[in-house]
Amino acid sequence: MSTRNVVIVGESGVGKSSLINLILGEARVLASNDAVGVTLETTRHPTTIFQHSYYLWDTPGLNEGTQGSLASKRVEEILRNLLMQLDKAHGVHLLVICFRGTKVTRTMQQTYMSITGICSKVSQNIPVAAVITELEKFGDSPEAMEVWWENNQNGLSAYGMDFAGHACITTLTDECHPPTIGRYRKCQLAVHHLIQRCSRSPKSTSSRNLNVVLFEVARVSPDANACTLDSDEYVFEIGPARVRMWDTVGLEEPDTISEDRCFNAIEKAIQLIKSLSAAGGISLLLFCIRANRITVTIQNNYRLFYEVLGRKEVPVALVVTHLEREQQMEDWWPRNEKMLERYGIITAGHACITGVVGHSKYQQSQEAIRALLLQYDEQGKFMMPSEAWIGRLLKGLVSFVGDKAFLRGRDMVRILTKRCHLRPDVAQRVAACLDQQVTHVLLIVV
């Protein structure tokens, strides 16, 4: 996987959220000077640093005291669960501990020991870096602020606090007192270089081929030109990955599928299978939905592609669109994840985006998609023998379309040979499978 996970941790109020905003270059995360922490759960922020994709993970603050939003035990449990989930999935590539630039204290040591103790139980290979904040009084650049590290390095070592690297910065913007042009950008670059230098490399940096089927619910307009399983193929590169994507129209409402549109769907299904077979199979299914209610058609599309086309062996990632009105697009996910699971839609990853070109959140959306795709650039490819794959997909289509008389008999053989260019013997076997499937549907209805 080429997307790296960077987890930001630290005591409550040391400026973790402000640090993430600095890294991102925009005020995407709510930051506060209140006595009680504002981050109550882990949140994920996709970004690109020096042409590499990263997920930044913001976590609740430690040591809030008895009046805090979350008890310390609960915060440690949240961090432990996050690190375990990431380690099992794609790995933790860097853990950054954020400290306020005061003198070295026992509390800092306790925070360090607590965090590194959790890390060691998850993996022995997670690099830990330090970012020291609120150092604007030392100068107007990270080089000047490095004085803090020189003055405190021995104290950190005496407390047993070792780091793979560090950055001394301020998260104040250039307009804050004292106004200093270029300070914010210099501090941002210092942290970017720290992340690039200290984060573990993904398992492989060699070129990878990623075959993705992107699907969505079919347009309901009767004037729409695209039909079910119509697809357009695109090839592009994201970092080390060469992505081959089939942009595919999903199922329509069953009542809207006429004889001609059904035959079109069968023809397109066979073309899709042939293309996927020639490319070596599928790495990822990307399901694109609008951020509104879940319908039966959405469920059917999920089932057709995940259960039928991918035989439950290809991961499905969800792309949720039309989120430009959300203050933070990622906030949609924790509000709706459980609802999706109740509808049987289980995903291996997600991206919350807007597709509105020129919108202020458009670049953020691009980064989210890139990071999502690069999680799977080492994913193995699923495929079946073409004939069996075609038969399986067409049987799945029939089960969703229901009882259609035109799906049986010699007409189907003719369609499969003349229109879909299957050999006569293959067409007869596929038609026989369809006859069995339709009979099965009729028996269920009766």
Salt bridges, closest charged atoms under 4 A:
GLU26 OE2 - ARG28 NH2 2.98
GLU41 OE2 - ARG74 NH2 3.71
GLU77 OE1 - ARG74 NH1 3.62
GLU134 OE2 - ARG100 NE 3.27
GLU146 OE2 - HIS166 NE2 2.66
ASP230 OD1 - LYS268 NZ 3.67
GLU233 OE2 - ARG244 NE 2.35
GLU252 OE1 - ARG261 NH2 3.09
ASP260 OD1 - ARG419 NH1 3.62
GLU267 OE1 - ARG419 NE 3.12
GLU307 OE1 - ARG303 NE 3.79
GLU313 OE2 - ARG311 NH2 3.00
GLU326 OE2 - ARG335 NH2 2.43
GLU330 OE2 - HIS350 NE2 2.64
GLU367 OE1 - ARG28 NH2 3.90
GLU387 OE2 - ARG429 NE 2.59
ASP403 OD1 - ARG408 NH1 3.15
ASP425 OD2 - ARG423 NH2 3.14
ASP425 OD2 - ARG429 NH2 3.82
